[in-house]
Amino acid sequence: MNKVILMGRLTRDPDIRYSSSDSSMAIARYTLAVDRRFARRDGGANGDQTADFIGCVAFGKSADFAEKYLHKGTKVLVTGRIQTGSYTNRDGQKVYTTEVVVEDQEFAESKQAAADSGFGAGTSDYRPAPAPAAGPEPGADPGDGFMNIPDGLDEELPFN
């Protein structure tokens, strides 16, 4: 099984490109800074890396989502799979790659929490859906949130 689950912040805005086929498809590439769970044993000097920087690639609708809603500093939860590959660079050297192919991505914090932490305040087009109008239902007691059951209905209820 090849399954990856990551939570981290984007290190920069996603790089969006489009395939050159007849049905052009969006391809988004971004890097997540994922905090390490434990500090280094040797204590290390100040400035030691406390996060891993993991390359991610999303295709199609996931790439469209990344282009529209993700930006530098956004905290996201990503699930996907690891994919390895290789290519020969311009100098003739073989370069090996490892990246996460995104299968699902979602916000890992609210927009307000991001603004409070100083990450990406006011730089996103993301707008949460408006909350449904919540009015008291007929017969509801606003004090405890439960509906009042009129007397004499005990025998009609399907449970005791």
DSSP file with accessible surface (Angstrom, degrees, kcal/mol):
  #  RESIDUE AA STRUCTURE BP1 BP2  ACC     N-H-->O    O-->H-N    N-H-->O    O-->H-N    TCO  KAPPA ALPHA  PHI   PSI    X-CA   Y-CA   Z-CA
    1    1 A M              0   0  225      0, 0.0     2,-0.6     0, 0.0     0, 0.0   0.000 360.0 360.0 360.0 138.4    0.0    0.0    0.0
    2    2 A N        +     0   0   80      2,-0.0     2,-0.4    79,-0.0     0, 0.0  -0.867 360.0 147.1-122.6  93.9    1.3    3.5   -0.9
    3    3 A K        -     0   0  114     -2,-0.6     2,-0.4    78,-0.1    78,-0.2  -0.996  22.0-172.5-136.4 132.1   -0.6    6.1    1.2
    4    4 A V  E     -A   80   0A  21     76,-2.8    76,-2.1    -2,-0.4     2,-0.4  -0.974   5.1-172.2-126.3 136.3    0.7    9.4    2.5
    5    5 A I  E     +A   79   0A 115     -2,-0.4     2,-0.4    74,-0.2    74,-0.2  -0.993  15.9 173.3-127.6 122.9   -0.9   11.8    5.0
    6    6 A L  E     -A   78   0A  21     72,-2.9    72,-3.0    -2,-0.4     2,-0.4  -0.968  19.0-167.7-130.2 145.8    0.7   15.2    5.5
    7    7 A M  E     +A   77   0A  88     -2,-0.4    28,-0.3    70,-0.2     2,-0.3  -0.993  38.2 111.6-130.6 125.8   -0.2   18.3    7.4
    8    8 A G  E     -A   76   0A   5     68,-2.0    68,-2.8    -2,-0.4     2,-0.4  -0.961  58.6 -83.8-169.7-174.4    1.9   21.4    6.8
    9    9 A R  E     -AB  75  33A  46     24,-1.7    24,-3.0    -2,-0.3    66,-0.2  -0.870  41.7-108.5-112.2 143.5    2.1   24.9    5.4
   10   10 A L  E     - B   0  32A   4     64,-1.8    63,-2.5    61,-0.4    22,-0.2  -0.463  18.6-152.1 -67.4 135.1    2.8   25.9    1.8
   11   11 A T  S    S-     0   0   44     20,-2.4     2,-0.3    -2,-0.2    -1,-0.1   0.680  76.9  -6.1 -82.6 -19.4    6.2   27.5    1.5
   12   12 A R  S    S-     0   0  114     19,-0.4    19,-0.2    59,-0.1    -1,-0.2  -0.955  95.6 -66.0-160.5 170.2    5.2   29.5   -1.5
   13   13 A D        -     0   0   98     -2,-0.3    58,-0.1     1,-0.1    54,-0.1  -0.346  67.5 -91.8 -61.2 146.3    2.2   30.0   -3.8
   14   14 A P        -     0   0   18      0, 0.0     2,-0.7     0, 0.0    16,-0.2  -0.283  32.5-126.3 -60.9 145.5    1.5   26.9   -6.0
   15   15 A D  E     -C   29   0A  57     14,-3.1    14,-2.3    -3,-0.1     2,-0.5  -0.861  30.3-161.0 -92.5 116.4    3.1   26.8   -9.4
   16   16 A I  E     +C   28   0A  37     -2,-0.7     2,-0.3    12,-0.2    12,-0.2  -0.874  17.9 163.0-107.9 129.6    0.3   26.2  -11.9
   17   17 A R  E     -C   27   0A 164     10,-2.5    10,-2.9    -2,-0.5     2,-0.4  -0.899  27.0-131.8-133.6 168.2    0.9   24.9  -15.4
   18   18 A Y  E     -C   26   0A 120     -2,-0.3     8,-0.2     8,-0.2     6,-0.1  -0.963  23.1-113.8-127.0 139.0   -1.3   23.4  -18.0
   19   19 A S        -     0   0   30      6,-2.6     8,-0.0    -2,-0.4     7,-0.0  -0.275  20.5-131.1 -66.0 156.3   -0.8   20.2  -20.1
   20   20 A S        +     0   0  130      4,-0.1    -1,-0.1     3,-0.0     4,-0.1   0.206  69.1 113.3 -97.2  17.4   -0.3   20.7  -23.8
   21   21 A S  S    S-     0   0   64      2,-0.2     3,-0.2     4,-0.1     4,-0.0  -0.215  86.4 -95.1 -80.6 176.0   -2.8   18.0  -24.8
   22   22 A D  S    S+     0   0  177      1,-0.3     2,-1.1     2,-0.1    -1,-0.1   0.912 124.0  47.4 -58.7 -44.5   -6.1   18.6  -26.6
   23   23 A S  S    S-     0   0   95      2,-0.0    -1,-0.3     0, 0.0    -2,-0.2  -0.766  96.7-142.7 -99.6  89.3   -8.0   18.6  -23.3
   24   24 A S        -     0   0   73     -2,-1.1     2,-0.4    -3,-0.2    -4,-0.1  -0.251  17.5-163.1 -57.4 130.4   -5.7   20.9  -21.3
   25   25 A M        -     0   0   80     38,-0.0    -6,-2.6     2,-0.0     2,-0.2  -0.953  17.7-119.4-120.8 138.4   -5.4   19.9  -17.6
   26   26 A A  E     -C   18   0A   4     -2,-0.4    34,-1.9    -8,-0.2     2,-0.4  -0.493  23.8-167.0 -74.0 143.1   -4.1   22.0  -14.7
   27   27 A I  E     -CD  17  59A  36    -10,-2.9   -10,-2.5    32,-0.2     2,-0.5  -0.990   3.9-167.0-132.0 120.1   -1.0   20.7  -12.9
   28   28 A A  E     -CD  16  58A   0     30,-2.8    30,-2.9    -2,-0.4     2,-0.4  -0.924   3.1-171.3-111.8 133.6   -0.2   22.4   -9.5
   29   29 A R  E     +CD  15  57A 102    -14,-2.3   -14,-3.1    -2,-0.5     2,-0.3  -0.981  16.3 154.5-122.6 133.4    3.1   21.9   -7.8
   30   30 A Y  E     - D   0  56A   2     26,-2.1    26,-3.1    -2,-0.4     2,-0.4  -0.974  34.6-125.4-150.9 163.1    3.8   23.2   -4.3
   31   31 A T  E     - D   0  55A  33     -2,-0.3   -20,-2.4   -19,-0.2     2,-0.4  -0.951  18.1-151.4-115.5 132.1    6.0   22.4   -1.3
   32   32 A L  E     -BD  10  54A   0     22,-2.7    22,-2.7    -2,-0.4     2,-0.8  -0.875   8.4-144.3-101.7 133.9    4.7   21.7    2.2
   33   33 A A  E     -BD   9  53A  23    -24,-3.0   -24,-1.7    -2,-0.4     2,-0.6  -0.886  24.0-169.9 -92.8 110.5    6.8   22.5    5.3
   34   34 A V  E     - D   0  52A  24     18,-3.1    18,-2.9    -2,-0.8   -26,-0.2  -0.923  19.4-126.7-109.4 117.5    5.9   19.6    7.6
   35   35 A D  E     - D   0  51A 128     -2,-0.6    16,-0.3   -28,-0.3     2,-0.2  -0.329  24.3-118.0 -62.0 141.1    7.0   20.0   11.2
   36   36 A R        -     0   0   99     14,-2.7    -1,-0.1     1,-0.1     3,-0.0  -0.536  14.1-134.8 -76.9 148.0    9.0   17.1   12.6
   37   37 A R  S    S+     0   0  222     -2,-0.2     2,-0.3     1,-0.1    -1,-0.1   0.862  85.0  32.5 -73.0 -37.1    7.5   15.3   15.5
   38   38 A F  S    S-     0   0  162     -3,-0.0    -1,-0.1    12,-0.0     3,-0.1  -0.927  81.0-117.9-124.8 149.6   10.6   15.1   17.6
   39   39 A A        -     0   0   93     -2,-0.3     5,-0.1     1,-0.1    11,-0.1  -0.364  48.6 -82.9 -76.0 162.5   13.6   17.4   18.0
   40   40 A R    >   -     0   0  125      1,-0.1     3,-1.1     3,-0.1    -1,-0.1  -0.351  33.1-132.7 -66.4 144.0   17.1   16.1   17.1
   41   41 A R  T 3  S+     0   0  259      1,-0.2    -1,-0.1    -3,-0.1    -2,-0.1   0.848 102.1  60.4 -67.3 -35.1   18.8   14.0   19.9
   42   42 A D  T 3  S-     0   0  108      1,-0.1     2,-0.5     3,-0.0    -1,-0.2   0.517 104.8-126.4 -76.7   0.7   22.1   15.8   19.6
   43   43 A G    <   -     0   0   61     -3,-1.1    -1,-0.1     2,-0.0    -3,-0.1  -0.053  39.6-151.3  81.9 -36.6   20.4   19.1   20.5
   44   44 A G        -     0   0   32     -2,-0.5     2,-0.1    -5,-0.1     3,-0.1   0.414  19.6 -73.9  54.3 163.2   21.9   20.7   17.5
   45   45 A A    >   -     0   0   72      1,-0.2     3,-1.4     2,-0.0    -2,-0.0  -0.442  63.2 -76.4 -83.8 164.4   22.8   24.3   17.0
   46   46 A N  T 3  S+     0   0  175      1,-0.2    -1,-0.2    -2,-0.1     3,-0.1  -0.322 118.7  39.5 -58.3 144.3   20.3   27.0   16.5
   47   47 A G  T 3  S+     0   0   81      1,-0.3    -1,-0.2    -3,-0.1     3,-0.1   0.449  76.9 149.9  93.0  -1.7   18.9   27.0   13.0
   48   48 A D    <   -     0   0   55     -3,-1.4    -1,-0.3     1,-0.1     2,-0.3  -0.375  60.1 -94.3 -62.0 146.7   18.7   23.2   12.7
   49   49 A Q        +     0   0   91      1,-0.2    -1,-0.1    -3,-0.1     3,-0.0  -0.435  43.6 175.1 -65.9 124.1   15.9   22.1   10.4
   50   50 A T        +     0   0  102     -2,-0.3   -14,-2.7    -3,-0.1     2,-0.3   0.261  64.8  51.8-111.3   7.8   12.8   21.4   12.4
   51   51 A A  E    S-D   35   0A   9    -16,-0.3     2,-0.4   -14,-0.0   -16,-0.2  -0.966  73.0-131.9-139.6 155.7   10.6   20.7    9.3
   52   52 A D  E     -D   34   0A  63    -18,-2.9   -18,-3.1    -2,-0.3     2,-0.7  -0.881  18.4-140.0-104.7 144.4   10.8   18.6    6.2
   53   53 A F  E     -D   33   0A 119     -2,-0.4     2,-0.5   -20,-0.2   -20,-0.2  -0.913  23.8-171.5-109.6 110.5   10.0   20.2    2.9
   54   54 A I  E     -D   32   0A  47    -22,-2.7   -22,-2.7    -2,-0.7     2,-0.2  -0.896  17.6-133.7-114.9 124.7    8.0   17.8    0.8
   55   55 A G  E     -D   31   0A  27     -2,-0.5    45,-2.5    43,-0.4     2,-0.3  -0.534  25.0-171.7 -76.3 136.2    7.1   18.4   -2.9
   56   56 A C  E     -De  30 100A   3    -26,-3.1   -26,-2.1    -2,-0.2     2,-0.4  -0.955   9.5-164.5-128.4 148.1    3.5   17.8   -3.9
   57   57 A V  E     -De  29 101A   0     43,-2.7    45,-3.0    -2,-0.3     2,-0.4  -1.000   5.3-170.3-134.8 133.9    1.8   17.7   -7.3
   58   58 A A  E     -D   28   0A   0    -30,-2.9   -30,-2.8    -2,-0.4     2,-0.3  -0.951   6.0-157.6-124.2 145.4   -1.9   17.9   -8.0
   59   59 A F  E >   -D   27   0A  78     43,-0.4     3,-1.3    -2,-0.4     4,-0.5  -0.859  50.2 -18.0-121.1 155.0   -3.7   17.3  -11.2
   60   60 A G  T 3> S+     0   0   18    -34,-1.9     4,-2.2    -2,-0.3     3,-0.2  -0.260 128.9   4.1  62.0-129.0   -7.1   18.3  -12.7
   61   61 A K  H 3> S+     0   0  186      1,-0.2     4,-2.4     2,-0.2    -1,-0.3   0.848 132.4  55.8 -63.1 -34.9   -9.7   19.5  -10.2
   62   62 A S  H <> S+     0   0   32     -3,-1.3     4,-2.2     2,-0.2    -1,-0.2   0.895 108.8  47.9 -64.2 -37.4   -7.3   19.2   -7.3
   63   63 A A  H  > S+     0   0    0     -4,-0.5     4,-2.6   -37,-0.3    -2,-0.2   0.896 109.5  52.4 -69.3 -39.1   -4.9   21.5   -9.2
   64   64 A D  H  X S+     0   0   76     -4,-2.2     4,-2.2     2,-0.2    -2,-0.2   0.920 109.8  49.7 -61.4 -41.9   -7.7   24.0   -9.9
   65   65 A F  H  X>S+     0   0   57     -4,-2.4     4,-2.9     2,-0.2     5,-0.6   0.934 110.9  49.3 -60.5 -46.9   -8.5   24.0   -6.2
   66   66 A A  H  X5S+     0   0    0     -4,-2.2     4,-1.5     1,-0.2    -2,-0.2   0.919 111.3  49.6 -60.7 -42.0   -4.9   24.7   -5.3
   67   67 A E  H  <5S+     0   0   90     -4,-2.6    -1,-0.2     1,-0.2    -2,-0.2   0.914 118.2  38.8 -63.9 -39.8   -4.7   27.5   -7.8
   68   68 A K  H  <5S+     0   0  122     -4,-2.2    57,-0.5    -5,-0.2    -2,-0.2   0.881 131.9  16.8 -80.6 -39.3   -7.9   29.2   -6.5
   69   69 A Y  H  <5S+     0   0   60     -4,-2.9     2,-0.3    -5,-0.2    57,-0.2   0.653 101.4  82.4-115.5 -21.1   -7.6   28.7   -2.8
   70   70 A L     << +     0   0    8     -4,-1.5     2,-0.3    -5,-0.6    55,-0.0  -0.721  46.4 155.3 -96.4 144.0   -4.1   27.8   -1.7
   71   71 A H    >   -     0   0   25     -2,-0.3     3,-2.4   -58,-0.1   -61,-0.4  -0.934  52.6 -51.7-152.0 172.4   -1.3   30.3   -1.1
   72   72 A K  T 3  S+     0   0  134     -2,-0.3   -61,-0.2     1,-0.3   -59,-0.1  -0.213 124.0  17.8 -52.4 129.4    1.9   30.7    0.8
   73   73 A G  T 3  S+     0   0    5    -63,-2.5    -1,-0.3     1,-0.3     2,-0.2   0.238  85.1 140.8  93.2 -12.9    1.4   30.0    4.5
   74   74 A T    <   -     0   0   11     -3,-2.4   -64,-1.8   -65,-0.1     2,-0.6  -0.441  48.9-136.0 -66.0 131.3   -1.9   28.1    4.1
   75   75 A K  E     +A    9   0A  66    -66,-0.2    33,-2.8    -2,-0.2    34,-0.6  -0.807  34.3 173.6 -91.3 121.4   -2.1   25.1    6.4
   76   76 A V  E     -AF   8 107A   0    -68,-2.8   -68,-2.0    -2,-0.6     2,-0.5  -0.910  33.4-136.6-129.6 156.2   -3.4   22.1    4.6
   77   77 A L  E     -AF   7 106A  47     29,-3.0    29,-2.0    -2,-0.3     2,-0.4  -0.966  29.6-170.6-109.1 123.2   -4.0   18.4    5.1
   78   78 A V  E     -AF   6 105A   1    -72,-3.0   -72,-2.9    -2,-0.5     2,-0.4  -0.953  11.9-172.4-120.2 134.2   -2.9   16.3    2.1
   79   79 A T  E     +AF   5 104A  27     25,-2.9    24,-2.9    -2,-0.4    25,-2.2  -0.962  34.0 106.8-119.3 145.8   -3.5   12.7    1.3
   80   80 A G  E     -AF   4 102A   0    -76,-2.1   -76,-2.8    -2,-0.4     2,-0.3  -0.908  58.3 -76.8-178.4-152.9   -1.9   11.0   -1.6
   81   81 A R  E     - F   0 101A  92     20,-1.7    20,-3.2    -2,-0.3     2,-0.3  -0.964  35.9-110.6-138.0 151.9    0.8    8.6   -2.7
   82   82 A I  E     - F   0 100A  74     -2,-0.3     2,-0.4    18,-0.2    18,-0.2  -0.669  32.7-172.1 -83.8 136.1    4.6    8.8   -3.1
   83   83 A Q  E     - F   0  99A  74     16,-2.9    16,-2.3    -2,-0.3     2,-0.3  -0.998   3.8-163.0-130.5 133.1    5.8    8.7   -6.7
   84   84 A T  E     + F   0  98A 104     -2,-0.4     2,-0.3    14,-0.2    14,-0.2  -0.799  19.2 150.4-110.7 157.5    9.5    8.4   -7.7
   85   85 A G  E     - F   0  97A  33     12,-2.0    12,-3.1    -2,-0.3     2,-0.3  -0.942  24.9-140.3-165.1-176.8   11.0    9.1  -11.0
   86   86 A S  E     + F   0  96A  57     -2,-0.3     2,-0.3    10,-0.3    10,-0.2  -0.985  12.8 177.6-155.2 158.1   14.2   10.3  -12.8
   87   87 A Y  E     - F   0  95A 124      8,-2.0     8,-3.6    -2,-0.3     2,-0.6  -0.964  32.9-110.1-153.7 165.3   15.3   12.5  -15.6
   88   88 A T  E     - F   0  94A  95     -2,-0.3     6,-0.2     6,-0.2    -2,-0.0  -0.906  35.0-144.0-103.6 124.2   18.6   13.6  -17.2
   89   89 A N    >   -     0   0   43      4,-2.8     3,-2.0    -2,-0.6    -1,-0.0  -0.127  34.3 -87.9 -80.1-178.0   19.3   17.3  -16.7
   90   90 A R  T 3  S+     0   0  254      1,-0.3    -1,-0.1     2,-0.1    -2,-0.0   0.732 127.0  57.6 -64.3 -23.6   21.0   19.7  -19.1
   91   91 A D  T 3  S-     0   0  133      2,-0.1    -1,-0.3     1,-0.0     3,-0.1   0.371 119.6-108.7 -87.9   4.0   24.4   18.7  -17.8
   92   92 A G  S <  S+     0   0   55     -3,-2.0     2,-0.3     1,-0.3    -2,-0.1   0.577  75.1 136.2  83.0   8.4   23.8   15.0  -18.6
   93   93 A Q        -     0   0  124      1,-0.0    -4,-2.8     0, 0.0     2,-0.4  -0.723  57.8-120.2 -91.7 141.2   23.4   14.0  -15.0
   94   94 A K  E     - F   0  88A 121     -2,-0.3     2,-0.5    -6,-0.2    -6,-0.2  -0.650  28.4-161.6 -80.9 128.6   20.7   11.7  -13.9
   95   95 A V  E     - F   0  87A  40     -8,-3.6    -8,-2.0    -2,-0.4     2,-0.4  -0.952   4.6-149.7-115.5 129.3   18.4   13.3  -11.3
   96   96 A Y  E     - F   0  86A 169     -2,-0.5     2,-0.3   -10,-0.2   -10,-0.3  -0.807  14.6-161.8 -99.5 139.5   16.1   11.3   -9.1
   97   97 A T  E     - F   0  85A  45    -12,-3.1   -12,-2.0    -2,-0.4     2,-0.4  -0.899  14.2-174.5-122.4 149.5   12.8   12.7   -7.9
   98   98 A T  E     + F   0  84A  98     -2,-0.3   -43,-0.4   -14,-0.2     2,-0.3  -0.980  20.7 154.5-139.2 127.2   10.4   11.9   -5.1
   99   99 A E  E     - F   0  83A  36    -16,-2.3   -16,-2.9    -2,-0.4     2,-0.6  -0.966  42.3-110.1-148.1 163.3    7.1   13.7   -4.7
  100  100 A V  E     -eF  56  82A   4    -45,-2.5   -43,-2.7    -2,-0.3     2,-0.7  -0.877  23.4-145.3 -98.0 122.6    3.6   13.2   -3.3
  101  101 A V  E     -eF  57  81A   8    -20,-3.2   -20,-1.7    -2,-0.6     2,-0.3  -0.824  27.1-128.0 -86.0 116.0    0.8   12.9   -5.9
  102  102 A V  E     + F   0  80A   9    -45,-3.0   -43,-0.4    -2,-0.7   -22,-0.3  -0.500  37.8 167.2 -73.8 126.5   -2.1   14.6   -4.2
  103  103 A E  E    S+     0   0A  92    -24,-2.9     2,-0.3     1,-0.4   -23,-0.2   0.684  74.6   5.8-102.6 -31.7   -5.4   12.6   -4.1
  104  104 A D  E     - F   0  79A  81    -25,-2.2   -25,-2.9     2,-0.0    -1,-0.4  -0.988  62.7-179.2-152.1 144.1   -7.2   14.9   -1.6
  105  105 A Q  E     + F   0  78A  12     -2,-0.3     2,-0.3   -27,-0.2   -27,-0.2  -0.994   7.7 167.5-145.6 141.9   -6.4   18.2    0.0
  106  106 A E  E     - F   0  77A  95    -29,-2.0   -29,-3.0    -2,-0.3     2,-0.1  -0.984  42.5 -84.9-150.7 159.9   -8.3   20.3    2.5
  107  107 A F  E     - F   0  76A  58     -2,-0.3   -31,-0.3   -31,-0.2     3,-0.1  -0.414  27.5-162.0 -66.7 140.8   -7.8   23.2    4.8
  108  108 A A  S    S+     0   0   37    -33,-2.8     2,-0.3  -100,-0.1   -32,-0.2   0.403  73.5  24.3-105.2   0.0   -6.3   22.3    8.2
  109  109 A E  S    S-     0   0   45    -34,-0.6    -1,-0.1     0, 0.0   -34,-0.1  -0.980  87.8 -94.8-155.9 160.7   -7.3   25.5    9.9
  110  110 A S     >  -     0   0   71     -2,-0.3     4,-2.1     1,-0.1     5,-0.2  -0.298  35.5-113.4 -73.1 162.2   -9.9   28.2    9.6
  111  111 A K  H  > S+     0   0   81      1,-0.2     4,-2.3     2,-0.2     5,-0.2   0.894 119.2  54.0 -62.0 -38.0   -9.2   31.4    7.7
  112  112 A Q  H  > S+     0   0  119      2,-0.2     4,-2.7     1,-0.2    -1,-0.2   0.920 106.6  50.6 -63.9 -42.7   -9.5   33.3   11.0
  113  113 A A  H  > S+     0   0   35      1,-0.2     4,-1.9     2,-0.2     6,-0.2   0.898 110.3  50.6 -63.2 -38.0   -6.9   31.0   12.7
  114  114 A A  H  X>S+     0   0   17     -4,-2.1     5,-1.8     2,-0.2     4,-0.5   0.915 111.4  47.6 -64.9 -41.6   -4.6   31.7    9.8
  115  115 A A  H ><5S+     0   0   39     -4,-2.3     3,-0.9     1,-0.2    -2,-0.2   0.910 111.0  51.5 -65.5 -40.7   -5.1   35.4   10.1
  116  116 A D  H 3<5S+     0   0  121     -4,-2.7    -1,-0.2     1,-0.2    -2,-0.2   0.841 109.5  49.9 -65.0 -32.9   -4.5   35.2   13.9
  117  117 A S  H 3<5S-     0   0   57     -4,-1.9    -1,-0.2    -5,-0.2    -2,-0.2   0.536 115.9-114.7 -84.7  -5.6   -1.2   33.3   13.4
  118  118 A G  T <<5S+     0   0   59     -3,-0.9     2,-0.7    -4,-0.5     3,-0.2   0.529  71.4 134.0  88.2   5.6    0.0   35.8   10.8
  119  119 A F  S   <S-     0   0   86     -5,-1.8    -1,-0.2    -6,-0.2    -2,-0.2  -0.807  81.9 -25.1 -95.0 118.0    0.0   33.4    7.9
  120  120 A G  S >  S-     0   0   21     -2,-0.7     3,-1.8     1,-0.2     4,-0.4   0.758  76.4-173.8  63.0  28.3   -1.5   34.7    4.7
  121  121 A A  T 3  S-     0   0   62      1,-0.3    -1,-0.2    -7,-0.2    -9,-0.1  -0.403  72.1  -8.5 -61.1 119.7   -3.8   37.3    6.3
  122  122 A G  T 3  S+     0   0   76     -2,-0.3    -1,-0.3     1,-0.1    -2,-0.1   0.577 107.2 103.6  74.8  11.3   -5.9   38.8    3.6
  123  123 A T    <   +     0   0   90     -3,-1.8     2,-0.3   -51,-0.1    -2,-0.1   0.430  60.6  84.6-104.9   2.3   -4.1   37.2    0.6
  124  124 A S        -     0   0   16     -4,-0.4   -55,-0.1     2,-0.1   -54,-0.1  -0.778  62.9-148.9-108.7 149.9   -6.6   34.4   -0.2
  125  125 A D        +     0   0  117    -57,-0.5     2,-0.1    -2,-0.3   -56,-0.1   0.425  61.5 125.8 -85.9  -1.9   -9.7   34.5   -2.3
  126  126 A Y        +     0   0   64    -57,-0.2    -2,-0.1   -58,-0.1   -57,-0.0  -0.388  34.9 178.4 -64.3 129.8  -11.2   31.8   -0.1
  127  127 A R        -     0   0  176     -2,-0.1    -2,-0.0     3,-0.0    -1,-0.0  -0.967  25.9-129.0-132.1 117.0  -14.6   32.7    1.4
  128  128 A P        -     0   0   77      0, 0.0     3,-0.1     0, 0.0     0, 0.0  -0.293  35.6 -95.4 -64.3 150.8  -16.3   30.2    3.6
  129  129 A A        -     0   0   90      1,-0.1     2,-0.0     3,-0.0     0, 0.0  -0.371  49.9 -98.2 -62.9 142.2  -19.9   29.4    2.8
  130  130 A P        -     0   0  121      0, 0.0    -1,-0.1     0, 0.0     3,-0.1  -0.345  41.9-105.3 -63.6 144.5  -22.4   31.5    4.7
  131  131 A A        -     0   0   89      1,-0.1     3,-0.1    -3,-0.1     2,-0.0  -0.427  41.5-101.7 -68.4 141.7  -23.8   29.8    7.8
  132  132 A P        -     0   0  116      0, 0.0     2,-0.3     0, 0.0    -1,-0.1  -0.349  44.4 -93.8 -63.6 147.4  -27.4   28.7    7.4
  133  133 A A        -     0   0  108      1,-0.1     2,-0.8    -3,-0.1     0, 0.0  -0.467  42.9-157.6 -63.5 120.5  -30.0   30.9    9.0
  134  134 A A        +     0   0  103     -2,-0.3    -1,-0.1    -3,-0.1    -3,-0.0  -0.860  23.6 159.5-109.2 100.4  -30.5   29.3   12.4
  135  135 A G        -     0   0   57     -2,-0.8     2,-0.1     1,-0.0    -2,-0.0  -0.827  49.1 -88.1-113.6 157.9  -33.8   30.3   13.9
  136  136 A P        -     0   0  109      0, 0.0     3,-0.1     0, 0.0    -1,-0.0  -0.396  42.9-124.4 -67.3 137.3  -35.7   28.4   16.6
  137  137 A E    >   -     0   0  135      1,-0.1     3,-2.2    -2,-0.1    -3,-0.0  -0.479  41.9 -81.3 -74.5 155.5  -38.0   25.7   15.3
  138  138 A P  T 3  S+     0   0  121      0, 0.0    -1,-0.1     0, 0.0     3,-0.1  -0.329 119.7  15.2 -57.9 131.7  -41.6   25.9   16.3
  139  139 A G  T 3  S+     0   0   52      1,-0.3     9,-2.6     8,-0.1     2,-0.3   0.554  94.9 138.7  83.1   4.8  -42.0   24.4   19.8
  140  140 A A  B <   -G  147   0B  30     -3,-2.2    -1,-0.3     7,-0.2     7,-0.2  -0.627  52.1-136.3 -86.6 144.7  -38.3   24.6   20.5
  141  141 A D    >>  -     0   0   63      5,-1.9     4,-1.6    -2,-0.3     3,-0.8  -0.873  10.9-156.1 -95.4 111.0  -37.0   25.8   23.9
  142  142 A P  T 34 S+     0   0  114      0, 0.0    -1,-0.1     0, 0.0     5,-0.0   0.725  83.9  70.4 -64.4 -15.0  -34.1   28.1   23.1
  143  143 A G  T 34 S+     0   0   71      1,-0.2    -3,-0.0     3,-0.1    -2,-0.0   0.902 116.1  14.4 -70.4 -41.0  -32.6   27.5   26.5
  144  144 A D  T <4 S-     0   0   90     -3,-0.8    -1,-0.2     2,-0.2     3,-0.1   0.497  96.5-120.0-116.7  -3.4  -31.4   23.9   26.0
  145  145 A G  S  < S+     0   0   69     -4,-1.6     2,-0.3     1,-0.3    -2,-0.0   0.536  74.0 117.0  81.2   3.9  -31.7   23.4   22.2
  146  146 A F        -     0   0  150     -5,-0.4    -5,-1.9     1,-0.0    -1,-0.3  -0.822  67.6-113.6-107.6 148.7  -34.2   20.5   22.4
  147  147 A M  B     -G  140   0B 114     -2,-0.3     2,-0.3    -7,-0.2    -7,-0.2  -0.556  31.8-116.2 -77.4 139.5  -37.7   20.6   21.0
  148  148 A N        -     0   0   94     -9,-2.6    -1,-0.1    -2,-0.2     0, 0.0  -0.587  22.9-145.8 -74.3 134.9  -40.6   20.4   23.6
  149  149 A I        -     0   0   96     -2,-0.3     3,-0.1     1,-0.0     4,-0.1  -0.916  20.7-122.8-102.4 122.1  -42.7   17.2   23.3
  150  150 A P    >   -     0   0   83      0, 0.0     3,-1.0     0, 0.0    -1,-0.0  -0.240  34.6 -94.2 -61.9 151.4  -46.3   17.8   24.1
  151  151 A D  T 3  S+     0   0  166      1,-0.2     0, 0.0     2,-0.1     0, 0.0  -0.288 105.9  35.9 -62.9 148.4  -47.9   15.8   26.9
  152  152 A G  T 3  S+     0   0   46     -3,-0.1     3,-0.2     1,-0.0    -1,-0.2   0.491  84.9 100.9  89.5   3.4  -49.7   12.6   25.9
  153  153 A L    X>  +     0   0   53     -3,-1.0     3,-1.3     1,-0.2     4,-0.8   0.461  48.0 100.1 -98.3   2.0  -47.4   11.5   23.1
  154  154 A D  G >4 S+     0   0  120      1,-0.3     3,-0.8     2,-0.2    -1,-0.2   0.882  81.3  50.5 -56.7 -41.1  -45.5    8.9   25.0
  155  155 A E  G 34 S+     0   0  148     -3,-0.2    -1,-0.3     1,-0.2    -2,-0.1   0.696 107.1  55.3 -74.5 -14.8  -47.4    6.0   23.6
  156  156 A E  G <4 S+     0   0  141     -3,-1.3    -1,-0.2    -4,-0.1    -2,-0.2   0.602  84.0 100.2 -91.9 -11.9  -46.9    7.2   20.0
  157  157 A L  S << S-     0   0   61     -3,-0.8    -3,-0.0    -4,-0.8     0, 0.0  -0.531  73.8-134.1 -76.8 142.2  -43.1    7.3   20.1
  158  158 A P  S    S+     0   0  122      0, 0.0     2,-0.3     0, 0.0    -1,-0.1   0.422  86.3  41.0 -76.9   3.9  -41.3    4.3   18.6
  159  159 A F              0   0  136     -5,-0.1    -2,-0.1     0, 0.0    -3,-0.0  -0.945 360.0 360.0-144.8 164.1  -38.9    4.0   21.6
  160  160 A N              0   0  207     -2,-0.3    -5,-0.0    -5,-0.0    -6,-0.0  -0.742 360.0 360.0-101.2 360.0  -39.1    4.2   25.4
